[in-house]
Structures are given as C-alpha cells and as structure tokens.
Amino acid sequence: MITTTEKKQLRHKMIQACIAKQQFLIDDFKERIKDLTLKETPVSNEPYDQKDIAAVAASVTELETLTKQLAFANEELALLETLQRSEHIDRKQVAFGAIVITNHHTFFISASLEKFIVDGHVYIGISVQSPIYKTMEGKVKGDTFSFNSIHYNIKDIF
C-alpha cells in the first residue's frame, strides 16, 4: 500500500512524464511538417506528368494529415496542463485525472498516450473518449468491470 504522499508524488511524476511525451510528439509533428513544406520540387520547363502530380498530391495529403494530428496532440497537451494545475486533487472514482490500479494494468485517465514508464513501472494513458474508459467510468475501489473479454478488479484509485 502506498501512502498519500507517495500517491501525490507519483501523480506529479506521471503528469510530468505525460507532458514530456506529448511535447516530444508535438515537436516530431512540427519537424515533419517543416520538412514537407521545405521540400524542394524540381523546377523544369516541361509540363508536369502524372508522376509529378501524384507526388504533389501525396505531399499535400500527408501535410493535411500531420496538421490534424498536430492539432489533436496540442489539445491533448492542453488537457495534461489542466491536470498539472489540479494534480493535488484526490480522486475516489474513475474520472478525468484519476490513476486507476487494476489487477492487469494501471491506467491514467488523461490523454491517449498509450504506454509510458515512470520509476520503472508501466502505465497506460487513456482519454475519456476511449471505450475502456466508458466501461469503467464512475467505478470505485473494489468494483469490477470487463473489457474485451478481460475481467478487471479495481484495486485502488487516486
């Protein structure tokens, strides 16, 4: 059993790790967008052929996709920064900001970060839009739920 102080320290470390991971993702998207926009296309006096048109269309499509992913990543970062400002709040049920320890995984209800590591332990960041969150929403310590044929027992929430 971990103490209240240890729980607060863990929450702080988790939020910091998530923000760092999200910022790395954002920086990567920005770099990829920069690379695509700075790509030089060969200048020629000859008319474009189908290959040239296809390459430009593919670059535009990739740029649009990356721009949407960057916007989503920035939204997720804003959520994490909101959690940072409220990290002192103790959670007693599965809700935004809760750390949920189960018999299979420890979930951090925050942003869709998938797996991340803090102090050598693996955590899974999930958003409130994720199907597994919808299944466990509002549950408290001692409750159970099933998702994708896996039975979970909630051991602790904070």
LUMRODREN-364156 format. One record per atom (N, C-alpha, C): x, y, z; atom name; residue in one letter. Coordinates in steps of 0.2 Angstrom, whole numbers, plus 5000, padded with zeros to 4 digits. Layout:
N
+------+------+------+------+------+
!   c1 !   c2 !   c3 ! atom ! type !
+------+------+------+------+------+
!    X !    Y !    Z !   CA !    A !
...
+------+------+------+------+------+
This chain:
158
+------+------+------+------+------+
!   c1 !   c2 !   c3 ! atom ! type !
+------+------+------+------+------+
! 5004 ! 4994 ! 5000 !    N !    M !
! 5000 ! 5000 ! 5000 !   CA !    M !
! 5004 ! 5006 ! 5000 !    C !    M !
! 5003 ! 5011 ! 4996 !    N !    I !
! 5007 ! 5017 ! 4995 !   CA !    I !
! 5003 ! 5023 ! 4999 !    C !    I !
! 5007 ! 5027 ! 5002 !    N !    T !
! 5005 ! 5032 ! 5006 !   CA !    T !
! 5002 ! 5038 ! 5002 !    C !    T !
! 4998 ! 5042 ! 5005 !    N !    T !
! 4995 ! 5048 ! 5002 !   CA !    T !
! 5001 ! 5052 ! 4999 !    C !    T !
! 5006 ! 5053 ! 5002 !    N !    T !
! 5012 ! 5057 ! 5000 !   CA !    T !
! 5015 ! 5054 ! 4994 !    C !    T !
! 5016 ! 5047 ! 4994 !    N !    E !
! 5018 ! 5044 ! 4988 !   CA !    E !
! 5014 ! 5044 ! 4982 !    C !    E !
! 5007 ! 5044 ! 4983 !    N !    K !
! 5002 ! 5045 ! 4978 !   CA !    K !
! 5003 ! 5051 ! 4975 !    C !    K !
! 5003 ! 5057 ! 4979 !    N !    K !
! 5004 ! 5063 ! 4976 !   CA !    K !
! 5011 ! 5064 ! 4972 !    C !    K !
! 5016 ! 5061 ! 4975 !    N !    Q !
! 5022 ! 5062 ! 4971 !   CA !    Q !
! 5022 ! 5058 ! 4964 !    C !    Q !
! 5019 ! 5052 ! 4965 !    N !    L !
! 5018 ! 5048 ! 4958 !   CA !    L !
! 5014 ! 5052 ! 4953 !    C !    L !
! 5008 ! 5055 ! 4956 !    N !    R !
! 5004 ! 5058 ! 4951 !   CA !    R !
! 5008 ! 5064 ! 4948 !    C !    R !
! 5012 ! 5068 ! 4952 !    N !    H !
! 5016 ! 5073 ! 4949 !   CA !    H !
! 5021 ! 5070 ! 4944 !    C !    H !
! 5024 ! 5065 ! 4945 !    N !    K !
! 5029 ! 5062 ! 4940 !   CA !    K !
! 5025 ! 5060 ! 4934 !    C !    K !
! 5020 ! 5057 ! 4935 !    N !    M !
! 5016 ! 5054 ! 4929 !   CA !    M !
! 5014 ! 5060 ! 4925 !    C !    M !
! 5011 ! 5065 ! 4928 !    N !    I !
! 5009 ! 5071 ! 4924 !   CA !    I !
! 5015 ! 5074 ! 4920 !    C !    I !
! 5021 ! 5075 ! 4923 !    N !    Q !
! 5027 ! 5077 ! 4920 !   CA !    Q !
! 5029 ! 5073 ! 4914 !    C !    Q !
! 5029 ! 5066 ! 4915 !    N !    A !
! 5031 ! 5061 ! 4910 !   CA !    A !
! 5026 ! 5062 ! 4904 !    C !    A !
! 5020 ! 5062 ! 4906 !    N !    C !
! 5015 ! 5063 ! 4900 !   CA !    C !
! 5016 ! 5069 ! 4896 !    C !    C !
! 5017 ! 5075 ! 4900 !    N !    I !
! 5018 ! 5081 ! 4896 !   CA !    I !
! 5024 ! 5081 ! 4892 !    C !    I !
! 5030 ! 5078 ! 4895 !    N !    A !
! 5036 ! 5077 ! 4891 !   CA !    A !
! 5035 ! 5073 ! 4885 !    C !    A !
! 5031 ! 5067 ! 4885 !    N !    K !
! 5030 ! 5063 ! 4880 !   CA !    K !
! 5026 ! 5066 ! 4874 !    C !    K !
! 5021 ! 5070 ! 4877 !    N !    Q !
! 5016 ! 5074 ! 4872 !   CA !    Q !
! 5020 ! 5079 ! 4868 !    C !    Q !
! 5025 ! 5083 ! 4872 !    N !    Q !
! 5028 ! 5088 ! 4869 !   CA !    Q !
! 5033 ! 5085 ! 4864 !    C !    Q !
! 5036 ! 5079 ! 4865 !    N !    F !
! 5040 ! 5076 ! 4860 !   CA !    F !
! 5036 ! 5074 ! 4854 !    C !    F !
! 5030 ! 5072 ! 4855 !    N !    L !
! 5026 ! 5070 ! 4849 !   CA !    L !
! 5025 ! 5076 ! 4845 !    C !    L !
! 5023 ! 5082 ! 4848 !    N !    I !
! 5021 ! 5088 ! 4845 !   CA !    I !
! 5028 ! 5091 ! 4841 !    C !    I !
! 5033 ! 5090 ! 4844 !    N !    D !
! 5039 ! 5093 ! 4841 !   CA !    D !
! 5041 ! 5088 ! 4835 !    C !    D !
! 5039 ! 5082 ! 4835 !    N !    D !
! 5040 ! 5077 ! 4830 !   CA !    D !
! 5036 ! 5079 ! 4824 !    C !    D !
! 5029 ! 5081 ! 4825 !    N !    F !
! 5025 ! 5083 ! 4820 !   CA !    F !
! 5027 ! 5089 ! 4817 !    C !    F !
! 5029 ! 5094 ! 4821 !    N !    K !
! 5031 ! 5100 ! 4818 !   CA !    K !
! 5037 ! 5100 ! 4814 !    C !    K !
! 5042 ! 5095 ! 4816 !    N !    E !
! 5048 ! 5094 ! 4812 !   CA !    E !
! 5046 ! 5091 ! 4805 !    C !    E !
! 5041 ! 5086 ! 4805 !    N !    R !
! 5039 ! 5083 ! 4799 !   CA !    R !
! 5035 ! 5088 ! 4795 !    C !    R !
! 5031 ! 5092 ! 4797 !    N !    I !
! 5028 ! 5097 ! 4793 !   CA !    I !
! 5033 ! 5102 ! 4790 !    C !    I !
! 5038 ! 5104 ! 4794 !    N !    K !
! 5043 ! 5108 ! 4792 !   CA !    K !
! 5046 ! 5105 ! 4786 !    C !    K !
! 5048 ! 5099 ! 4787 !    N !    D !
! 5052 ! 5095 ! 4781 !   CA !    D !
! 5048 ! 5095 ! 4775 !    C !    D !
! 5041 ! 5094 ! 4776 !    N !    L !
! 5037 ! 5093 ! 4770 !   CA !    L !
! 5036 ! 5100 ! 4766 !    C !    L !
! 5035 ! 5105 ! 4770 !    N !    T !
! 5034 ! 5112 ! 4767 !   CA !    T !
! 5041 ! 5115 ! 4764 !    C !    T !
! 5046 ! 5112 ! 4767 !    N !    L !
! 5053 ! 5115 ! 4764 !   CA !    L !
! 5055 ! 5111 ! 4758 !    C !    L !
! 5052 ! 5105 ! 4757 !    N !    K !
! 5054 ! 5101 ! 4751 !   CA !    K !
! 5054 ! 5105 ! 4745 !    C !    K !
! 5060 ! 5104 ! 4742 !    N !    E !
! 5061 ! 5107 ! 4735 !   CA !    E !
! 5058 ! 5103 ! 4730 !    C !    E !
! 5054 ! 5105 ! 4725 !    N !    T !
! 5052 ! 5101 ! 4720 !   CA !    T !
! 5056 ! 5104 ! 4714 !    C !    T !
! 5058 ! 5099 ! 4710 !    N !    P !
! 5062 ! 5101 ! 4704 !   CA !    P !
! 5059 ! 5106 ! 4699 !    C !    P !
! 5062 ! 5111 ! 4697 !    N !    V !
! 5059 ! 5116 ! 4693 !   CA !    V !
! 5061 ! 5114 ! 4686 !    C !    V !
! 5056 ! 5113 ! 4682 !    N !    S !
! 5058 ! 5112 ! 4675 !   CA !    S !
! 5053 ! 5116 ! 4670 !    C !    S !
! 5055 ! 5117 ! 4664 !    N !    N !
! 5050 ! 5120 ! 4659 !   CA !    N !
! 5046 ! 5115 ! 4656 !    C !    N !
! 5047 ! 5109 ! 4658 !    N !    E !
! 5042 ! 5104 ! 4655 !   CA !    E !
! 5036 ! 5103 ! 4659 !    C !    E !
! 5030 ! 5101 ! 4655 !    N !    P !
! 5024 ! 5101 ! 4659 !   CA !    P !
! 5025 ! 5095 ! 4664 !    C !    P !
! 5021 ! 5096 ! 4669 !    N !    Y !
! 5021 ! 5090 ! 4674 !   CA !    Y !
! 5017 ! 5084 ! 4671 !    C !    Y !
! 5020 ! 5078 ! 4673 !    N !    D !
! 5017 ! 5072 ! 4671 !   CA !    D !
! 5013 ! 5069 ! 4677 !    C !    D !
! 5010 ! 5064 ! 4676 !    N !    Q !
! 5006 ! 5061 ! 4681 !   CA !    Q !
! 5010 ! 5059 ! 4687 !    C !    Q !
! 5016 ! 5057 ! 4687 !    N !    K !
! 5020 ! 5055 ! 4692 !   CA !    K !
! 5021 ! 5061 ! 4697 !    C !    K !
! 5023 ! 5067 ! 4694 !    N !    D !
! 5024 ! 5073 ! 4697 !   CA !    D !
! 5017 ! 5075 ! 4701 !    C !    D !
! 5012 ! 5075 ! 4697 !    N !    I !
! 5005 ! 5077 ! 4700 !   CA !    I !
! 5004 ! 5072 ! 4706 !    C !    I !
! 5005 ! 5066 ! 4706 !    N !    A !
! 5004 ! 5061 ! 4711 !   CA !    A !
! 5008 ! 5063 ! 4717 !    C !    A !
! 5014 ! 5064 ! 4716 !    N !    A !
! 5019 ! 5066 ! 4721 !   CA !    A !
! 5017 ! 5072 ! 4725 !    C !    A !
! 5015 ! 5077 ! 4722 !    N !    V !
! 5012 ! 5083 ! 4725 !   CA !    V !
! 5006 ! 5082 ! 4729 !    C !    V !
! 5001 ! 5078 ! 4726 !    N !    A !
! 4995 ! 5076 ! 4729 !   CA !    A !
! 4997 ! 5072 ! 4736 !    C !    A !
! 5001 ! 5068 ! 4735 !    N !    A !
! 5003 ! 5064 ! 4741 !   CA !    A !
! 5006 ! 5068 ! 4747 !    C !    A !
! 5010 ! 5073 ! 4745 !    N !    S !
! 5013 ! 5078 ! 4750 !   CA !    S !
! 5008 ! 5082 ! 4753 !    C !    S !
! 5003 ! 5084 ! 4749 !    N !    V !
! 4998 ! 5088 ! 4752 !   CA !    V !
! 4993 ! 5084 ! 4756 !    C !    V !
! 4992 ! 5078 ! 4755 !    N !    T !
! 4988 ! 5074 ! 4759 !   CA !    T !
! 4991 ! 5072 ! 4765 !    C !    T !
! 4998 ! 5071 ! 4765 !    N !    E !
! 5002 ! 5070 ! 4771 !   CA !    E !
! 5002 ! 5076 ! 4775 !    C !    E !
! 5003 ! 5082 ! 4772 !    N !    L !
! 5003 ! 5088 ! 4776 !   CA !    L !
! 4997 ! 5089 ! 4780 !    C !    L !
! 4991 ! 5088 ! 4776 !    N !    E !
! 4985 ! 5089 ! 4780 !   CA !    E !
! 4984 ! 5084 ! 4785 !    C !    E !
! 4986 ! 5078 ! 4785 !    N !    T !
! 4985 ! 5073 ! 4790 !   CA !    T !
! 4990 ! 5075 ! 4796 !    C !    T !
! 4996 ! 5077 ! 4795 !    N !    L !
! 5000 ! 5079 ! 4800 !   CA !    L !
! 4998 ! 5085 ! 4804 !    C !    L !
! 4995 ! 5090 ! 4800 !    N !    T !
! 4992 ! 5096 ! 4803 !   CA !    T !
! 4986 ! 5094 ! 4808 !    C !    T !
! 4982 ! 5089 ! 4806 !    N !    K !
! 4976 ! 5087 ! 4810 !   CA !    K !
! 4979 ! 5084 ! 4816 !    C !    K !
! 4984 ! 5079 ! 4815 !    N !    Q !
! 4987 ! 5076 ! 4821 !   CA !    Q !
! 4991 ! 5081 ! 4826 !    C !    Q !
! 4994 ! 5086 ! 4823 !    N !    L !
! 4997 ! 5091 ! 4827 !   CA !    L !
! 4992 ! 5095 ! 4831 !    C !    L !
! 4986 ! 5096 ! 4828 !    N !    A !
! 4981 ! 5100 ! 4832 !   CA !    A !
! 4978 ! 5095 ! 4838 !    C !    A !
! 4977 ! 5089 ! 4836 !    N !    F !
! 4975 ! 5084 ! 4841 !   CA !    F !
! 4980 ! 5084 ! 4847 !    C !    F !
! 4986 ! 5083 ! 4845 !    N !    A !
! 4991 ! 5082 ! 4850 !   CA !    A !
! 4992 ! 5089 ! 4855 !    C !    A !
! 4991 ! 5095 ! 4852 !    N !    N !
! 4990 ! 5101 ! 4856 !   CA !    N !
! 4984 ! 5101 ! 4860 !    C !    N !
! 4979 ! 5098 ! 4858 !    N !    E !
! 4973 ! 5098 ! 4863 !   CA !    E !
! 4974 ! 5093 ! 4868 !    C !    E !
! 4978 ! 5088 ! 4867 !    N !    E !
! 4979 ! 5083 ! 4872 !   CA !    E !
! 4984 ! 5086 ! 4877 !    C !    E !
! 4989 ! 5090 ! 4875 !    N !    L !
! 4994 ! 5093 ! 4879 !   CA !    L !
! 4990 ! 5098 ! 4884 !    C !    L !
! 4985 ! 5102 ! 4881 !    N !    A !
! 4981 ! 5107 ! 4885 !   CA !    A !
! 4978 ! 5103 ! 4891 !    C !    A !
! 4975 ! 5097 ! 4889 !    N !    L !
! 4972 ! 5093 ! 4894 !   CA !    L !
! 4977 ! 5091 ! 4900 !    C !    L !
! 4983 ! 5089 ! 4898 !    N !    L !
! 4988 ! 5087 ! 4903 !   CA !    L !
! 4990 ! 5093 ! 4907 !    C !    L !
! 4990 ! 5099 ! 4904 !    N !    E !
! 4992 ! 5105 ! 4908 !   CA !    E !
! 4986 ! 5107 ! 4913 !    C !    E !
! 4980 ! 5105 ! 4911 !    N !    T !
! 4975 ! 5106 ! 4915 !   CA !    T !
! 4975 ! 5102 ! 4921 !    C !    T !
! 4977 ! 5096 ! 4920 !    N !    L !
! 4979 ! 5091 ! 4926 !   CA !    L !
! 4984 ! 5093 ! 4930 !    C !    L !
! 4989 ! 5096 ! 4927 !    N !    Q !
! 4995 ! 5099 ! 4931 !   CA !    Q !
! 4993 ! 5104 ! 4936 !    C !    Q !
! 4988 ! 5108 ! 4934 !    N !    R !
! 4986 ! 5113 ! 4939 !   CA !    R !
! 4981 ! 5110 ! 4944 !    C !    R !
! 4978 ! 5104 ! 4943 !    N !    S !
! 4974 ! 5101 ! 4948 !   CA !    S !
! 4977 ! 5095 ! 4951 !    C !    S !
! 4983 ! 5094 ! 4950 !    N !    E !
! 4986 ! 5087 ! 4952 !   CA !    E !
! 4985 ! 5086 ! 4960 !    C !    E !
! 4984 ! 5091 ! 4964 !    N !    H !
! 4983 ! 5090 ! 4971 !   CA !    H !
! 4976 ! 5087 ! 4973 !    C !    H !
! 4972 ! 5087 ! 4968 !    N !    I !
! 4965 ! 5084 ! 4970 !   CA !    I !
! 4965 ! 5076 ! 4970 !    C !    I !
! 4963 ! 5074 ! 4975 !    N !    D !
! 4962 ! 5066 ! 4976 !   CA !    D !
! 4956 ! 5064 ! 4973 !    C !    D !
! 4957 ! 5059 ! 4969 !    N !    R !
! 4951 ! 5056 ! 4965 !   CA !    R !
! 4949 ! 5049 ! 4969 !    C !    R !
! 4942 ! 5048 ! 4970 !    N !    K !
! 4940 ! 5042 ! 4973 !   CA !    K !
! 4936 ! 5038 ! 4968 !    C !    K !
! 4935 ! 5040 ! 4962 !    N !    Q !
! 4931 ! 5036 ! 4957 !   CA !    Q !
! 4935 ! 5037 ! 4950 !    C !    Q !
! 4933 ! 5033 ! 4946 !    N !    V !
! 4936 ! 5033 ! 4939 !   CA !    V !
! 4933 ! 5039 ! 4936 !    C !    V !
! 4938 ! 5044 ! 4934 !    N !    A !
! 4936 ! 5051 ! 4931 !   CA !    A !
! 4942 ! 5054 ! 4928 !    C !    A !
! 4941 ! 5059 ! 4925 !    N !    F !
! 4947 ! 5063 ! 4922 !   CA !    F !
! 4952 ! 5064 ! 4928 !    C !    F !
! 4958 ! 5062 ! 4926 !    N !    G !
! 4964 ! 5064 ! 4931 !   CA !    G !
! 4965 ! 5058 ! 4936 !    C !    G !
! 4961 ! 5053 ! 4936 !    N !    A !
! 4962 ! 5048 ! 4941 !   CA !    A !
! 4967 ! 5043 ! 4939 !    C !    A !
! 4971 ! 5040 ! 4943 !    N !    I !
! 4975 ! 5035 ! 4942 !   CA !    I !
! 4972 ! 5028 ! 4945 !    C !    I !
! 4971 ! 5024 ! 4940 !    N !    V !
! 4967 ! 5018 ! 4942 !   CA !    V !
! 4971 ! 5011 ! 4942 !    C !    V !
! 4972 ! 5008 ! 4948 !    N !    I !
! 4976 ! 5002 ! 4948 !   CA !    I !
! 4971 ! 4996 ! 4948 !    C !    I !
! 4973 ! 4992 ! 4943 !    N !    T !
! 4968 ! 4986 ! 4942 !   CA !    T !
! 4973 ! 4980 ! 4943 !    C !    T !
! 4970 ! 4974 ! 4943 !    N !    N !
! 4974 ! 4968 ! 4943 !   CA !    N !
! 4978 ! 4967 ! 4936 !    C !    N !
! 4977 ! 4970 ! 4931 !    N !    H !
! 4980 ! 4969 ! 4925 !   CA !    H !
! 4985 ! 4975 ! 4923 !    C !    H !
! 4982 ! 4981 ! 4924 !    N !    H !
! 4986 ! 4987 ! 4922 !   CA !    H !
! 4985 ! 4993 ! 4927 !    C !    H !
! 4989 ! 4998 ! 4926 !    N !    T !
! 4987 ! 5004 ! 4930 !   CA !    T !
! 4986 ! 5010 ! 4924 !    C !    T !
! 4980 ! 5013 ! 4925 !    N !    F !
! 4978 ! 5017 ! 4920 !   CA !    F !
! 4978 ! 5024 ! 4922 !    C !    F !
! 4980 ! 5029 ! 4918 !    N !    F !
! 4980 ! 5036 ! 4920 !   CA !    F !
! 4975 ! 5039 ! 4915 !    C !    F !
! 4969 ! 5042 ! 4918 !    N !    I !
! 4964 ! 5044 ! 4914 !   CA !    I !
! 4966 ! 5052 ! 4913 !    C !    I !
! 4968 ! 5053 ! 4907 !    N !    S !
! 4971 ! 5059 ! 4905 !   CA !    S !
! 4971 ! 5060 ! 4897 !    C !    S !
! 4976 ! 5058 ! 4894 !    N !    A !
! 4976 ! 5059 ! 4887 !   CA !    A !
! 4978 ! 5052 ! 4884 !    C !    A !
! 4976 ! 5051 ! 4877 !    N !    S !
! 4978 ! 5045 ! 4874 !   CA !    S !
! 4985 ! 5044 ! 4873 !    C !    S !
! 4989 ! 5042 ! 4878 !    N !    L !
! 4996 ! 5041 ! 4877 !   CA !    L !
! 4998 ! 5034 ! 4876 !    C !    L !
! 4994 ! 5030 ! 4877 !    N !    E !
! 4996 ! 5023 ! 4877 !   CA !    E !
! 5001 ! 5021 ! 4883 !    C !    E !
! 5006 ! 5017 ! 4882 !    N !    K !
! 5010 ! 5016 ! 4887 !   CA !    K !
! 5016 ! 5021 ! 4888 !    C !    K !
! 5017 ! 5022 ! 4895 !    N !    F !
! 5023 ! 5026 ! 4897 !   CA !    F !
! 5026 ! 5023 ! 4903 !    C !    F !
! 5032 ! 5025 ! 4905 !    N !    I !
! 5035 ! 5022 ! 4911 !   CA !    I !
! 5037 ! 5028 ! 4915 !    C !    I !
! 5036 ! 5027 ! 4922 !    N !    V !
! 5038 ! 5031 ! 4927 !   CA !    V !
! 5041 ! 5027 ! 4933 !    C !    V !
! 5047 ! 5028 ! 4935 !    N !    D !
! 5050 ! 5025 ! 4940 !   CA !    D !
! 5050 ! 5017 ! 4939 !    C !    D !
! 5051 ! 5015 ! 4932 !    N !    G !
! 5052 ! 5008 ! 4931 !   CA !    G !
! 5045 ! 5005 ! 4930 !    C !    G !
! 5040 ! 5008 ! 4931 !    N !    H !
! 5033 ! 5005 ! 4931 !   CA !    H !
! 5029 ! 5007 ! 4924 !    C !    H !
! 5026 ! 5003 ! 4921 !    N !    V !
! 5022 ! 5004 ! 4915 !   CA !    V !
! 5015 ! 5007 ! 4917 !    C !    V !
! 5013 ! 5012 ! 4914 !    N !    Y !
! 5006 ! 5015 ! 4915 !   CA !    Y !
! 5003 ! 5016 ! 4908 !    C !    Y !
! 4997 ! 5016 ! 4907 !    N !    I !
! 4993 ! 5017 ! 4901 !   CA !    I !
! 4989 ! 5023 ! 4902 !    C !    I !
! 4990 ! 5028 ! 4897 !    N !    G !
! 4986 ! 5034 ! 4897 !   CA !    G !
! 4981 ! 5033 ! 4893 !    C !    G !
! 4975 ! 5034 ! 4895 !    N !    I !
! 4968 ! 5034 ! 4891 !   CA !    I !
! 4964 ! 5040 ! 4892 !    C !    I !
! 4961 ! 5042 ! 4886 !    N !    S !
! 4957 ! 5048 ! 4886 !   CA !    S !
! 4950 ! 5046 ! 4889 !    C !    S !
! 4946 ! 5051 ! 4890 !    N !    V !
! 4939 ! 5050 ! 4892 !   CA !    V !
! 4934 ! 5048 ! 4886 !    C !    V !
! 4937 ! 5048 ! 4880 !    N !    Q !
! 4933 ! 5046 ! 4874 !   CA !    Q !
! 4935 ! 5039 ! 4873 !    C !    Q !
! 4939 ! 5036 ! 4876 !    N !    S !
! 4941 ! 5029 ! 4874 !   CA !    S !
! 4936 ! 5024 ! 4877 !    C !    S !
! 4935 ! 5018 ! 4873 !    N !    P !
! 4930 ! 5013 ! 4875 !   CA !    P !
! 4931 ! 5010 ! 4882 !    C !    P !
! 4937 ! 5009 ! 4884 !    N !    I !
! 4938 ! 5006 ! 4890 !   CA !    I !
! 4936 ! 5011 ! 4896 !    C !    I !
! 4938 ! 5017 ! 4895 !    N !    Y !
! 4936 ! 5022 ! 4900 !   CA !    Y !
! 4928 ! 5022 ! 4901 !    C !    Y !
! 4925 ! 5022 ! 4895 !    N !    K !
! 4917 ! 5022 ! 4895 !   CA !    K !
! 4915 ! 5016 ! 4900 !    C !    K !
! 4918 ! 5011 ! 4899 !    N !    T !
! 4916 ! 5005 ! 4903 !   CA !    T !
! 4918 ! 5005 ! 4910 !    C !    T !
! 4923 ! 5009 ! 4912 !    N !    M !
! 4925 ! 5009 ! 4919 !   CA !    M !
! 4923 ! 5016 ! 4923 !    C !    M !
! 4920 ! 5021 ! 4919 !    N !    E !
! 4919 ! 5027 ! 4921 !   CA !    E !
! 4914 ! 5027 ! 4927 !    C !    E !
! 4916 ! 5031 ! 4933 !    N !    G !
! 4912 ! 5031 ! 4939 !   CA !    G !
! 4913 ! 5025 ! 4944 !    C !    G !
! 4917 ! 5020 ! 4942 !    N !    K !
! 4918 ! 5015 ! 4946 !   CA !    K !
! 4922 ! 5017 ! 4952 !    C !    K !
! 4922 ! 5013 ! 4958 !    N !    V !
! 4926 ! 5015 ! 4963 !   CA !    V !
! 4931 ! 5009 ! 4965 !    C !    V !
! 4935 ! 5010 ! 4970 !    N !    K !
! 4939 ! 5005 ! 4973 !   CA !    K !
! 4935 ! 4999 ! 4975 !    C !    K !
! 4937 ! 4993 ! 4972 !    N !    G !
! 4934 ! 4987 ! 4974 !   CA !    G !
! 4929 ! 4984 ! 4969 !    C !    G !
! 4927 ! 4989 ! 4964 !    N !    D !
! 4922 ! 4987 ! 4959 !   CA !    D !
! 4926 ! 4983 ! 4953 !    C !    D !
! 4922 ! 4980 ! 4949 !    N !    T !
! 4925 ! 4976 ! 4944 !   CA !    T !
! 4922 ! 4978 ! 4937 !    C !    T !
! 4925 ! 4977 ! 4932 !    N !    F !
! 4922 ! 4978 ! 4925 !   CA !    F !
! 4926 ! 4973 ! 4920 !    C !    F !
! 4923 ! 4972 ! 4914 !    N !    S !
! 4925 ! 4968 ! 4909 !   CA !    S !
! 4926 ! 4972 ! 4903 !    C !    S !
! 4931 ! 4971 ! 4899 !    N !    F !
! 4933 ! 4975 ! 4893 !   CA !    F !
! 4936 ! 4970 ! 4888 !    C !    F !
! 4934 ! 4969 ! 4882 !    N !    N !
! 4937 ! 4964 ! 4878 !   CA !    N !
! 4939 ! 4958 ! 4881 !    C !    N !
! 4934 ! 4955 ! 4884 !    N !    S !
! 4934 ! 4948 ! 4887 !   CA !    S !
! 4939 ! 4948 ! 4893 !    C !    S !
! 4942 ! 4954 ! 4895 !    N !    I !
! 4946 ! 4954 ! 4901 !   CA !    I !
! 4943 ! 4956 ! 4907 !    C !    I !
! 4943 ! 4953 ! 4913 !    N !    H !
! 4940 ! 4955 ! 4919 !   CA !    H !
! 4945 ! 4959 ! 4923 !    C !    H !
! 4943 ! 4965 ! 4925 !    N !    Y !
! 4947 ! 4969 ! 4929 !   CA !    Y !
! 4944 ! 4970 ! 4936 !    C !    Y !
! 4948 ! 4970 ! 4941 !    N !    N !
! 4946 ! 4972 ! 4948 !   CA !    N !
! 4950 ! 4978 ! 4950 !    C !    N !
! 4947 ! 4983 ! 4952 !    N !    I !
! 4950 ! 4990 ! 4953 !   CA !    I !
! 4952 ! 4989 ! 4960 !    C !    I !
! 4959 ! 4989 ! 4961 !    N !    K !
! 4962 ! 4989 ! 4967 !   CA !    K !
! 4963 ! 4995 ! 4971 !    C !    K !
! 4964 ! 5001 ! 4967 !    N !    D !
! 4965 ! 5007 ! 4970 !   CA !    D !
! 4963 ! 5013 ! 4965 !    C !    D !
! 4961 ! 5019 ! 4968 !    N !    I !
! 4960 ! 5024 ! 4963 !   CA !    I !
! 4963 ! 5030 ! 4967 !    C !    I !
! 4967 ! 5035 ! 4964 !    N !    F !
! 4969 ! 5041 ! 4967 !   CA !    F !
! 4970 ! 5046 ! 4962 !    C !    F !
+------+------+------+------+------+
